[in-house]
């Protein structure tokens, strides 16, 4: 096409480089990995990390047919929040979409499970399914649909009260 007077056309190499960097056009990625990442979150209310069973990680991942390829966990202060990222193959991911939470709940709420799972209040989230357990009883089991996930119509925290201050540090207010 023609370039309007007073403007400079971008050289074709610039457009190609931009498409490469953006992964756009003919440079869009077409790779589809055989691995998928499962995210399992467990939130334990009114507990400290010392209250958790020593093998809590093994108990949460024990429902998998095989050991995950990778695993990452976090425990944050306050109520205990543990997030596990498990790399599994595509078929195991699809099985988790269908019956993963049910398998997890059967594992942690079985009569032979550690008494911890029957004593406290906690919330488990696996992919798009959220379960709230109160002293070994499921009080809520919800599967979020694509609309909920896209619109962010999810439970969220509005405020924290009371606020906690570290008494050991010196501070002054003006």
LINHU-V452987 format. One record per pair of residues at least 24 apart in sequence whose C-alpha atoms are under 10 Angstrom apart, sorted by the first residue. I is the first residue (numbers start at 1). J is the second residue. Records with the same first field share a line. If there is no record, write none. Layout:
BEGIN
I: J / J
END
This chain:
BEGIN
33: 89 / 90
34: 88 / 89 / 90 / 91
35: 69 / 86 / 87 / 88 / 89 / 90 / 91 / 92 / 93
36: 85 / 86 / 87 / 88 / 89 / 90 / 91 / 92 / 93 / 94
37: 68 / 69 / 70 / 71 / 84 / 85 / 86 / 87 / 88 / 89 / 90 / 93 / 127
38: 68 / 71 / 84 / 85 / 86 / 87 / 88 / 89 / 92 / 93 / 96 / 97 / 126 / 127
39: 71 / 72 / 83 / 84 / 85 / 86 / 87 / 125 / 126 / 127 / 128
40: 73 / 82 / 83 / 84 / 85 / 86 / 101 / 124 / 125 / 126 / 127 / 128 / 129 / 130
41: 73 / 74 / 81 / 82 / 83 / 84 / 85 / 123 / 124 / 125 / 126 / 127 / 130
42: 75 / 80 / 81 / 82 / 83 / 84 / 122 / 123 / 124 / 125 / 126 / 130 / 131 / 132
43: 75 / 76 / 79 / 80 / 81 / 82 / 83 / 121 / 122 / 123 / 124 / 125 / 132
44: 78 / 79 / 80 / 81 / 82 / 120 / 121 / 122 / 123 / 124 / 133
45: 78 / 79 / 80 / 81 / 120 / 121 / 122 / 123
46: 78 / 79 / 80 / 120 / 121 / 122
47: 77 / 78 / 79 / 80 / 81 / 120 / 121 / 122
48: 75 / 76 / 77 / 78 / 79 / 80 / 81
49: 75 / 76 / 77 / 78 / 79 / 80 / 81 / 82
50: 80
51: 80 / 116
52: 80 / 116 / 117
53: 114 / 115 / 116 / 117
55: 114
56: 82 / 114 / 116 / 117
57: 82 / 83 / 84
59: 104 / 107 / 108 / 113 / 114 / 117
60: 84 / 104 / 105 / 107 / 108 / 124
61: 86 / 104 / 107
62: 103 / 104 / 107 / 108
63: 100 / 101 / 102 / 103 / 104 / 105 / 106 / 107 / 108
64: 88 / 92 / 96 / 100 / 103 / 104
65: 92
66: 92
79: 122
80: 122
81: 122 / 123 / 124
82: 124
83: 124 / 125 / 126
84: 126
93: 127
96: 126 / 127
97: 126 / 127 / 128 / 129
99: 129
100: 126 / 127 / 129
101: 125 / 126 / 127 / 128 / 129 / 130 / 131 / 141 / 143
102: 129 / 131 / 141
105: 131 / 133 / 136 / 138
108: 136
109: 133 / 135 / 136 / 137 / 138
110: 136
111: 136
END
